[in-house]
Amino acid sequence: MKKVEGLFLSDDSLDIPFEAIAIVDAQAWLGNSLSAVSERLTTRAGDPYVGLDAASWSKLQVAGRAILNAQSSGKPLPGDAVNAFLCAGAVRWEAAVLMGLGFIDGEHPAAPTIDNIIPGKMLADADDQVYAYRVIAELVGSDGSKMHIPSVPCFTQASLSPQLLPVDCRSRLAPISKGVLTNLIDIGPTPTEPKVGQPEQRVFCSTSWEIEAKTAIDEVIFTRPVGTDSALLPGAFQDPGEFVSGSNPFLLRFRGLVQLQQRDLQFEVPYFDSDVGLDLTAGDTWDRRKKLAAIPKVHPEIEYRGDCIPVGAAVCDGNLGVDGLGKVSITLDQNIPWKADPLASNGDGKITLFMRDPAIPLFEADVMIGPASPNSEGNYSAEITSSLRPADLALVVGGTVTVGGLTATVKAMTPIAANRTTCVFEVNVKCAGAVLYLTPTGAVAAHLREDPQSERLWIDLKTEVAVLKSGLPVKYFVDAKLPALDHSMMLYFATRLLAEYEKKKYPGLISTPFPAPYIHPAPEPPQTCFSVDQLGTDYYGRALVRVVADRCPGLDGHLSLRAGTAPGEDLTLEEYMDHRSDGLFGAQKAFQRLHMFEAFETLARQAEGSSFTVGLTYVRESDDRESEAALQEFDVRRVDN
């Protein structure tokens, strides 16, 4: 037969004169070592070409023995063992041959010991002819009887496969190393009692590669991340294994006649200072392999999220210095077992102090959001409808979006058209079919919120605390100058760890804010001389007076005024405050910086000619802080309306 294409025929379809070429012992692999059974993949000169390692082979033998024991005892076959056996034989031609599920019609050792091979019947060369093969299984019953079950004939052409060709590989995105707080959870004694380990900080590197295969013969491209050991931490780089893309990826991409593959790999590295690269191997489904030129190692970018020791106490001092600034005394929290990470402790690390900027409000907004769908990056996307500006929406990146009971971290905001924006957010859901929230009318209300630790919301106090090699702060008590403030308020203070590596600075996360009240100095008292005119008495018996600052510089128009009275003359400030009665109108702005009107109930009940003292104070509206009083005496007189 010169050519047969795609035929799987029954025994009586064609008259084919089959002849035995080998008798394969299907159970021999269960009791022999990998080195012994490797003769099934050995050249005539006795050189094996086996890539399977002894540990993997041992696991396969355990699965095979479990299947055989179950068969012999009449028990159900163990599912895990059957799956391991079938998977190994299906994905690795080499494993199938070693287990007797495959056979090489070709070169073998001169004197094989595992199988009965007829050397004269083996193919000596690839002659491009079509051959028919059939397997006859010999099954032995419990009574010793034998059954022979033949397979259908299969046809193949004896020809050499083309050479495996090199591939081109380039980095799509710069590698990024990121610290992650992990917590090991393993199977416990019962389903409700898992084993939970202690949380630990580990570093994972994310890489993205584009591979160009110039021929479809390279059915499989094997990629293996490689890395260097850390000089900052003990421990070597652990091989994460090979990553494989088969011949039938879900989506095929081409550039001209070149097939493109994308590999997004994430693996653990010893620490941030580990360089990473990529080993490449071209192969096919016959387990042929061609080692390719490796991608040189590079240093990944660092996504640093170092946790900093928080503020344990803060006391503000509103007594302004000659520079017009107050100060704050900060105590770092000594009640927690904190140490700086090695990147900071070995790299001239600093603890920097921050204050929440009272002039910048946290951005929040209500919007409408459409249904969510998973994207190729493992996140979710949804369309937001709002009248917000793109600059406002950009503030929410790193913050949160809340829809019903779902709160997710916003990863990106991409404008689509007017009032329409794509919101990409991260959710801890690994099922692509998960319904995150319902949108029965096509869109539902959502709330956007900026990250409270966003750097734009904080003021750097320009004060640092050095980190020792031990990871501890060089001191726990530090004073810092406050920025210019104009009234009393509640201030919030935080810290951030700043690491330095290879002359580049890496800021960590801003710590949990600590509140501390700030009392701004009271305004200076009015520097003016004023007169008091008693204008009359109203229907309710209240005396109306006018305060006129007409004999000295005018009143400060930026501050409000408050007037009060106390009986007597020649009063000290303390005596006035002890007996003061405030006017009914309260703090108010001066009219034309000269006049102020007020009403007092106490004056109308006093005898004519009684001496009284009027006090005038400045009031800062932002915090209602009042200055000391400027005092002026006057005599009560009777005024007929």
Secondary structure, DSSP 8 states (H G I E B T S, - for coil): -----S-B--TTTS-------EE--TTHHHHS-HHHHGGGGB-TTS-B-----HHHHHHHHHHHHHHHHHHHHT----HHHHHHHHHHHHH-HHHHHHTTS---SS---SS-SSSEE-GGGS--S----EEEE--EEEEE-TTS-EEEEE---EEEE---------EEEEEEEEEEEEEEEE--EE--SSTT--EE---EEEEEEEEEEEEEESSTT--EEEEEEEE---SSSS--------EEE-SS-SS-EEETTEEEEEEEEEEEESSTT--EEEEEEEE-TT--EEE---EEEE--EEE-------EEEEEEE----TTS--EEEEEE--SS-----HHHHTTT-EEEEEEE-TTS---EEEEEE---EE-TTS-EEEEEE----HHHHHTTTTSEEEETTEEEEEEEEEEEETTEEEEEEE-S---TT---S--TTS-EEEEEE--TT-GGGEEEEEEEEEB-TTSSBS-SEEEEE-----S-EEEEEEEEEEEEETTEEEEEEE---EEEEE------------EEEEEEE-TTS-EEEEEE--SSS---TTSEEEEEEEESSS--HHHHHHH-EE-SS-SB--BTTTEEEEEEHHHHTS-TT-EEEEEEEEEETTTTEE---EEEEEE------
